[in-house]
Amino acid sequence: QVQLRESGGGLVRAGGSLTLSCAASGSSFNFNDLGWYRQAPGKQRELVAAITGGGVTDYKDSVKGRFIISRDNAKKTVYLQMNSLNPEDTAVYYCKMTHAYSNVAYWGQGTQVTVSS
């Protein structure tokens, strides 16, 4: 049973930084596409950043140049470094990992990020 555990959320002032981590357990790390999503109150969940098995990254336009997604396969972990945070970044952030062979997607439980002005 694959489980994803996120950490690193919290309260930060505008202009500050946070780094989110998402570690997988219960399986060997056979995941290709990894991603971070977020959901603000009253809004749909949206893709923030993604990274392929080959290390190709993609970002939502509003976070380009501020957020960096990375992965450490040996640690079964995906990271999201968030810089220059603003109140519009406030949301619950979720990690998603898609299994390379089954294409089953696994989600973390979410971690709250709150940016005060």
N, C-alpha and C positions, 0 to 999 in steps of 0.2 A: 504494500500500500504506500503510494507516494504521498508525502506530505511536504508542503512548502511553508516555511516560517519566515515572516518578514520582521524586520526590526529597523530602528533608526528614526522613526517618526517622532514628532514632537511639536513644540511651539517655538517659533523663531520670529524675530523682527524682520521687517522688510529690508532687503539687502543682504540678509544672512544666508547661511548655507546649511545644508543637511545632506547626509549620505544614507540612503536606504540600502539594506541588504536583504536578500531572499535566499535562504539555504534549503536545499532539497534533502530529504531523508527517505529511507525505505526503498531505495532503488539505486542501481548503478546509474551514472549520469549519462543516459542516452537521450539527450534532448538537443534538438536543433535550434528552433526559434525560441528565444526568450524575450519577454516583454514586460514593460511596466505600463499599467493603466491607472487612471484616476477617475473618481466619481465625486463630484461636488453635490451638495444638497439640491434636489430638484432637477438635476441634470443627468444625462445619460453617461454611462461609463465610456471613456475615450482612451485611445492609445496615446501614450506620451512618448515612449521610446522603445525601440526593438533592436535586437542584435541576432544575426544568424549564426549558425555553427561555424561559418568561415570568418566571422568577425565583422561582417558588413552591418552598419548601423543606419537607423532611420529615426527621425524625430518629428514630433508635432512642430509646426512652424513657430508657435509661440514660445517654445523652449529651446530652439536652436541657438547655439552659442552660450547657453546657460547650463544645460543639463548634459551629463555624460553617462552613457550606459556602458557597462563593461561586464565581463564574465570571467570566472576562474573555475574551469572545469574540474581541476583537482580538488577544489573545495566545494564543488557542487553549488556554486553561489553566483548570483547575478547582483550587480550593484547599480544604483542610480545616484550619481553625485549631482546635487542640485545647488546651483549658485545663483546669486542675485535674485533671491526669491521675492515675490510680490504677493499681495493678498489674493490675487486671482489664481495663484497656485494652491490655495487652500482646498483640500479634498482628502478623501480616503484613497490611498495608493495601494494598488494590488499588483502582485507579480503573477506572471503566467508563463508556464513552461509547456512546450508541446513535444510529446515523445517522438523520437525520430522514427520509430518503426510502426507504432500503432496509431500515430497522429492524435492520440488522446491528449486533451489539454487539461492541465492541472492549474489550480488557482490557489494563491495564498489567502489568508483570512483578512488581509487588509491592515494598513497602518495609517493612523491619522496624521496629517501634516496641516498645521495651522500657522498662517503667516499673518502677523499683526502689522498694522500700518503705523 
